[in-house]
Amino acid sequence: MYMYTRPAHNKKTADNAGAVESFYDHHPYPPPVQDLDGYRERWQDPQRRHAEYHLFWPTRPYREELSILVAGCGTAQAARHALRQPAAHVVCIDISTTSIQHTKELKQRYNLTNLEVHQMALEKVGELGQKFDKVICTGVLHHLTDPDTGLQALRDTLKPDGIMHLMVYAAYGRTGVYMLQEYCRRLNVGITDQEINDLANTLMAIPADHPLAPLLGRAADFRTKVGLADALLHPQDRAYTVAQLFDFIEQAGLSFDRWLFQAPYLAKCGKIAGTPHGGRLSGLPPAEQYAAMELLRGTMVRHSLIVSRSDAPADDHILRLEDRPRQQFVPIRRHEALCVEERVPPQAAAVLLNQSNNDADLFLAIDNKEKRWFEAIDGQRTIGEILDRDPGRNEQSAKDGCHFFEKLWWYDLVVFDASANG
Ligand SMILES: C[S@@+](CC[C@H](N)C(=O)[O-])C[C@H]1O[C@@H](n2cnc3c(N)ncnc32)[C@H](O)[C@@H]1O
C-alpha cells in the first residue's frame, strides 16, 4: 500500500517539536487577520448556526451552550468560534507564541469573554483538567512528532457523548507536494522571505502536467508566501490514506461518524455512479468504499471528518437515514449550497452544488418541481410538510420527494435536524 514516509523528518525527536514551534512562530498560519466583522455578520444567520450544529449532532436538539476546545488554534480559528457562538465557552491551545499573541489580540478587540487562551502543547491538554462537548483540531495532528499520542490526548478530553472535528492531510492528492518538499530539502531551501520568493518564481517553470501543477492553480494555500512555506517547507508533516486514517482514529478509541463533505467519498454521487463500477463500489462496506473512492478520485488533499468516542453511551447521535422516518426530518441548507440557474444542462431548471466541493462532477441538476422543494427549505418545515404543501402532490411525488431530500444530503447541500424523532 502507498504510504508516504519522510526519512529526514519523521523521527520522533524533541528537536522536531521545537522546529515546528519555531516554524509557526516565524510563519503563523493561517495569515493573521484583524477584522472579523464580516465573519461575525455572516454567523448571525440562525439557519447557518443550526446547519452547523446539526451537521455534528443531527439527532440532538439544538443548543448553544457548548464547551469547545480548539487544539492548535493558529492565529484566528478559536476567536472565530468564540465570536460566532457567544453562548459557548471556547478554550484554545497552541504551542506557537505568535499564534497565541494573534488570538489574544482578537480576544481583546472583540471582547471575547467566552474565550480562554493557553499556550501549551496539545499532547499536554489533559493538564487543563477540562472535558468538552466538541473538540476541533484541523491542520495540526499531521505536524506532530507523534500524532497517535496527540489524538489520544484529545480524545481523553471529550465528554462521553462529545464530538470531534478533525482535518488531516490526505496522501495521494498531495503527491506533488511531497515531491517538492523533497526537492526543497535537496536544495536546502530556507524559510526567509527571499528564499520563498525564489521558490515561488521557480515553481512558475514547472510543467503543466507536473503532479503539483493542479494544486498550484487550485489551492489558495499556494497563493501566499505563508501558504507556500506551510506546504513545501514545513519541517514536519505526514499524510493519511483513508485506510490509515481509520486505523489512526480506531487506535485512539474513536469511531467515524461522517465526513464533513461526504459526496466525494460516495460512489452514488457524481460521474462514478454511472460507470460500470458504480454499483460495485456502492455495495462495499462504507470504509472500503471511501478508500476506493479516494484512489479513484485521486485528488483529495485533506480529509475532514467528525468522530466520536468508540465507548460513547449510544451511537444514536449518528444519522442513519434508513433507520428513521424521513418525513419528520427538518432539512436545513448548508451555507455553502449554491443554486445556479445560468448555463444549466438541457431540461434542467437549475443546478445545485456545494461550493466547497472542488470536484466538477459533484452537482445535482434539478427540474422545476425539485427546485420548488429546494426553495421551500426554511430550516423549520419537515420534509413531510414541504411535500404536503406542494401543488402537484401525489403518492409517487411524495416518494420521489423523500429520495430527492436524501440526495441533497448525500451531495452536502443540506443537513437534517432529526431531533424530533430521535
Ligand atoms: C496549520 S496551523 C492550523 C491552525 C488552525 N487549526 C486552522 O485550521 O486554521 C497549525 C497550528 O498548530 C500548532 N501546533 C503545532 N504543533 C502543536 C502542538 N504540538 N500543540 C499545539 N499546537 C501545535 C501550530 O503552532 C499552528 O498554529
The ligand as a Tripos MOL2 file, in Angstrom:
@<TRIPOS>MOLECULE
LIG
   27    29     1     0     0
SMALL
NO_CHARGES

@<TRIPOS>ATOM
      1 C1         -1.5640   24.7930   10.0320 C.3       1 LIG1
      2 S1         -1.8510   25.5990   11.5370 S.3       1 LIG1
      3 C2         -3.6080   25.3070   11.7030 C.3       1 LIG1
      4 C3         -4.2800   26.3520   12.5240 C.3       1 LIG1
      5 C4         -5.7750   26.1490   12.7360 C.3       1 LIG1
      6 N1         -6.0800   24.9000   13.3800 N.3       1 LIG1
      7 C5         -6.5400   26.2640   11.4470 C.2       1 LIG1
      8 O1         -7.0760   25.2570   10.9540 O.co2     1 LIG1
      9 O2         -6.6280   27.3760   10.9380 O.co2     1 LIG1
     10 C6         -1.1610   24.5150   12.7590 C.3       1 LIG1
     11 C7         -1.1370   25.0940   14.1530 C.3       1 LIG1
     12 O3         -0.8730   24.0300   15.0640 O.3       1 LIG1
     13 C8          0.0400   24.4820   16.0430 C.3       1 LIG1
     14 N2          0.7470   23.3290   16.6040 N.ar      1 LIG1
     15 C9          1.6670   22.5430   16.0090 C.ar      1 LIG1
     16 N3          2.0680   21.5800   16.8550 N.ar      1 LIG1
     17 C10         1.3720   21.7510   18.0050 C.ar      1 LIG1
     18 C11         1.3310   21.0760   19.2500 C.ar      1 LIG1
     19 N4          2.0840   20.0160   19.4850 N.pl3     1 LIG1
     20 N5          0.4850   21.5210   20.1930 N.ar      1 LIG1
     21 C12        -0.3040   22.6070   19.9760 C.ar      1 LIG1
     22 N6         -0.2920   23.3130   18.8200 N.ar      1 LIG1
     23 C13         0.5330   22.8740   17.8480 C.ar      1 LIG1
     24 C14         0.9430   25.4320   15.2900 C.3       1 LIG1
     25 O4          1.6160   26.3180   16.1510 O.3       1 LIG1
     26 C15        -0.0480   26.1180   14.3580 C.3       1 LIG1
     27 O5         -0.5850   27.2920   14.9360 O.3       1 LIG1
@<TRIPOS>BOND
     1     1     2 1
     2     2     3 1
     3     2    10 1
     4     3     4 1
     5     4     5 1
     6     5     6 1
     7     5     7 1
     8     7     8 2
     9     7     9 1
    10    10    11 1
    11    11    12 1
    12    11    26 1
    13    12    13 1
    14    13    14 1
    15    13    24 1
    16    14    15 ar
    17    14    23 ar
    18    15    16 ar
    19    16    17 ar
    20    17    18 ar
    21    17    23 ar
    22    18    19 1
    23    18    20 ar
    24    20    21 ar
    25    21    22 ar
    26    22    23 ar
    27    24    25 1
    28    24    26 1
    29    26    27 1
@<TRIPOS>SUBSTRUCTURE
     1 LIG1         1 GROUP 0 **** ****
